[in-house]
Amino acid sequence: MHIVLHQPEIPGNTGNIGRTCVAAGASLHLIEPLGFRLDEKSLRRAGMDYWRFLDVSRYMNFEEFQSLHPGARIWMATTKARRVYTEVSYGPDDYIMFGRESAGIPEEILKEYEDSCVRIPMFPQIRSLNLSNSVAVVLYEALRQNGFAGLERNGNLHRLRWEQEGDGGQP
Protein backbone atom coordinates (compact mmCIF):
# COMPACT_ATOMS: atom_id res chain seq x y z
CA MET A 1 0.00 0.00 0.00
CA HIS A 2 1.22 3.50 -0.80
CA ILE A 3 0.19 6.90 0.53
CA VAL A 4 0.88 9.94 -1.62
CA LEU A 5 0.78 13.48 -0.24
CA HIS A 6 0.54 16.18 -2.89
CA GLN A 7 2.20 19.35 -1.56
CA PRO A 8 1.55 18.85 2.17
CA GLU A 9 1.80 22.05 4.21
CA ILE A 10 1.75 21.12 7.89
CA PRO A 11 4.72 19.17 9.29
CA GLY A 12 2.74 17.70 12.20
CA ASN A 13 0.25 16.11 9.82
CA THR A 14 2.99 14.62 7.68
CA GLY A 15 4.74 13.32 10.80
CA ASN A 16 1.54 11.64 11.98
CA ILE A 17 0.96 10.20 8.52
CA GLY A 18 4.53 8.87 8.46
CA ARG A 19 3.93 7.11 11.78
CA THR A 20 0.67 5.64 10.46
CA CYS A 21 2.46 4.43 7.34
CA VAL A 22 5.11 2.66 9.44
CA ALA A 23 2.40 1.02 11.59
CA ALA A 24 0.50 -0.09 8.48
CA GLY A 25 3.50 -1.18 6.42
CA ALA A 26 2.75 1.47 3.79
CA SER A 27 5.19 3.61 1.82
CA LEU A 28 4.92 7.40 1.88
CA HIS A 29 5.40 9.47 -1.27
CA LEU A 30 5.80 13.25 -0.94
CA ILE A 31 5.22 15.49 -3.95
CA GLU A 32 6.85 18.93 -3.72
CA PRO A 33 6.74 21.69 -2.94
CA LEU A 34 6.45 20.84 0.74
CA GLY A 35 5.36 23.51 3.20
CA PHE A 36 8.22 22.56 5.55
CA ARG A 37 11.65 20.96 5.67
CA LEU A 38 11.87 17.24 6.37
CA ASP A 39 14.29 17.91 9.21
CA GLU A 40 11.80 20.08 11.14
CA LYS A 41 11.41 19.24 14.81
CA SER A 42 7.60 19.15 14.64
CA LEU A 43 7.71 16.59 11.81
CA ARG A 44 10.01 14.34 13.82
CA ARG A 45 8.04 14.86 17.04
CA ALA A 46 4.73 13.87 15.40
CA GLY A 47 6.39 10.85 13.78
CA MET A 48 8.15 10.07 17.06
CA ASP A 49 10.99 7.61 16.75
CA TYR A 50 9.23 5.74 13.94
CA TRP A 51 10.33 8.13 11.18
CA ARG A 52 13.63 6.26 10.71
CA PHE A 53 11.65 3.13 9.75
CA LEU A 54 9.55 4.95 7.15
CA ASP A 55 9.88 4.09 3.46
CA VAL A 56 9.61 7.63 2.09
CA SER A 57 10.21 9.03 -1.41
CA ARG A 58 10.17 12.62 -2.68
CA TYR A 59 9.23 13.94 -6.11
CA MET A 60 9.70 17.39 -7.63
CA ASN A 61 6.14 17.37 -9.04
CA PHE A 62 3.23 15.09 -9.93
CA GLU A 63 4.62 14.50 -13.43
CA GLU A 64 7.83 13.06 -11.98
CA PHE A 65 5.79 10.83 -9.66
CA GLN A 66 3.74 9.57 -12.64
CA SER A 67 6.83 8.93 -14.74
CA LEU A 68 8.43 6.85 -11.98
CA HIS A 69 5.24 4.83 -11.36
CA PRO A 70 3.79 4.15 -14.82
CA GLY A 71 0.56 2.18 -14.74
CA ALA A 72 0.12 2.65 -10.98
CA ARG A 73 -3.46 2.50 -9.78
CA ILE A 74 -3.98 5.78 -7.92
CA TRP A 75 -7.03 6.58 -5.82
CA MET A 76 -7.63 10.31 -5.32
CA ALA A 77 -9.06 11.13 -1.88
CA THR A 78 -11.02 14.35 -2.29
CA THR A 79 -14.12 16.05 -0.94
CA LYS A 80 -15.08 16.63 -4.59
CA ALA A 81 -15.57 12.91 -5.37
CA ARG A 82 -18.93 11.35 -6.16
CA ARG A 83 -18.02 7.95 -4.70
CA VAL A 84 -17.42 6.97 -1.07
CA TYR A 85 -14.05 5.43 -0.17
CA THR A 86 -15.75 2.17 0.95
CA GLU A 87 -17.40 1.65 -2.45
CA VAL A 88 -14.19 0.70 -4.26
CA SER A 89 -11.85 -2.29 -4.12
CA TYR A 90 -8.25 -1.51 -3.16
CA GLY A 91 -5.36 -3.70 -4.18
CA PRO A 92 -2.27 -4.29 -2.05
CA ASP A 93 -0.08 -2.25 -4.40
CA ASP A 94 -2.47 0.68 -4.89
CA TYR A 95 -1.59 4.32 -4.26
CA ILE A 96 -3.96 6.60 -2.33
CA MET A 97 -3.28 10.27 -2.90
CA PHE A 98 -4.27 13.20 -0.67
CA GLY A 99 -3.90 16.90 -1.38
CA ARG A 100 -2.54 19.76 0.63
CA GLU A 101 -4.40 20.89 3.72
CA SER A 102 -5.56 24.26 2.37
CA ALA A 103 -6.73 23.26 -1.11
CA GLY A 104 -6.72 19.51 -1.67
CA ILE A 105 -5.62 17.91 -4.93
CA PRO A 106 -5.64 20.33 -7.90
CA GLU A 107 -8.74 19.94 -10.05
CA GLU A 108 -6.58 19.48 -13.16
CA ILE A 109 -5.27 16.25 -11.64
CA LEU A 110 -8.70 15.16 -10.36
CA LYS A 111 -10.20 15.58 -13.84
CA GLU A 112 -7.56 13.19 -15.20
CA TYR A 113 -8.49 10.59 -12.53
CA GLU A 114 -12.27 11.06 -12.40
CA ASP A 115 -13.04 7.33 -12.07
CA SER A 116 -10.70 6.88 -9.12
CA CYS A 117 -11.80 9.79 -6.94
CA VAL A 118 -13.16 8.80 -3.51
CA ARG A 119 -14.46 10.75 -0.53
CA ILE A 120 -15.12 10.32 3.17
CA PRO A 121 -18.76 11.16 3.97
CA MET A 122 -19.32 14.09 6.34
CA PHE A 123 -21.88 16.75 7.14
CA PRO A 124 -22.14 19.37 4.39
CA GLN A 125 -21.18 22.24 6.71
CA ILE A 126 -17.75 20.68 7.22
CA ARG A 127 -15.16 21.57 4.58
CA SER A 128 -12.84 18.63 5.25
CA LEU A 129 -11.30 16.39 7.87
CA ASN A 130 -7.76 16.72 9.20
CA LEU A 131 -5.33 15.30 6.65
CA SER A 132 -3.73 12.73 8.96
CA ASN A 133 -7.18 11.52 10.08
CA SER A 134 -8.30 11.19 6.46
CA VAL A 135 -5.24 9.15 5.57
CA ALA A 136 -5.84 6.80 8.52
CA VAL A 137 -9.52 6.30 7.65
CA VAL A 138 -8.95 5.45 3.97
CA LEU A 139 -5.70 3.52 4.46
CA TYR A 140 -7.18 1.23 7.09
CA GLU A 141 -10.22 0.52 4.89
CA ALA A 142 -7.82 -0.49 2.11
CA LEU A 143 -5.87 -2.66 4.56
CA ARG A 144 -9.11 -4.22 5.88
CA GLN A 145 -10.13 -5.14 2.34
CA ASN A 146 -6.77 -6.88 1.94
CA GLY A 147 -7.10 -8.87 5.19
CA PHE A 148 -4.62 -6.68 7.10
CA ALA A 149 -1.88 -8.71 5.40
CA GLY A 150 1.28 -8.82 7.51
CA LEU A 151 -0.18 -6.77 10.36
CA GLU A 152 -0.51 -7.90 13.98
CA ARG A 153 -4.18 -8.56 14.70
CA ASN A 154 -4.05 -9.62 18.37
CA GLY A 155 -2.86 -7.51 21.28
CA ASN A 156 -1.62 -8.45 24.73
CA LEU A 157 -1.86 -6.72 28.06
CA HIS A 158 1.46 -5.55 29.52
CA ARG A 159 1.11 -6.73 33.14
CA LEU A 160 -1.94 -8.98 33.11
CA ARG A 161 -3.39 -11.63 30.83
CA TRP A 162 -6.60 -11.61 28.88
CA GLU A 163 -9.17 -14.02 30.21
CA GLN A 164 -9.16 -17.15 28.12
CA GLU A 165 -12.29 -19.10 27.53
CA GLY A 166 -12.80 -21.59 30.37
CA ASP A 167 -9.87 -20.61 32.63
CA GLY A 168 -11.53 -17.75 34.53
CA GLY A 169 -8.53 -15.53 33.81
CA GLN A 170 -6.23 -17.42 36.19
CA PRO A 171 -2.51 -17.26 35.37
Secondary structure, 3 states (H helix, E strand, C coil): CEEEEECCCCHHHHHHHHHHHHHHCCEEEEECCCCCCCCCHHHHHHHHHHHHHCCEEEECCHHHHHHHCCCCCEEEECCCCCCEHHHCCCCCCCEEEECECCCECCHHHHHHCHHHEEECCCCCCCCCCCHHHHHHHHHHHHHHHCCCCCCCCCCCCCCCCCCCCCCCCCC
